[in-house]
Amino acid sequence: LFQEIKSRQAEFMKAFNSGDAAGAAALYDPEGYFMPNGIDPVKGRAGSFLLT
């Protein structure tokens, strides 16, 4: 499980750092929550990337 998490994290960072928002978003669960500091949580893949 730990290696799977680290692998997904590396995939996300690669996509994020290269400006690939669609690739980064694809790694989020469509029903998941994004909970950044200082603002209300948002639900879903699309909502998470409206914040960026």
Residue pairs with C-beta under 8 A, 6 or more apart in sequence:
8 27
11 23
11 27
12 24
12 27
15 21
15 23
15 24
15 26
15 27
16 24
21 49
21 52
24 49
25 45
25 46
25 48
25 49
26 45
28 34
28 45
28 48
29 45
30 44
30 45
31 43
31 44
32 43
32 44
32 45
32 48
33 41
33 42
33 43
34 41
34 42
34 47
34 48
34 51
35 41
36 51
39 51
42 48
42 50
42 51
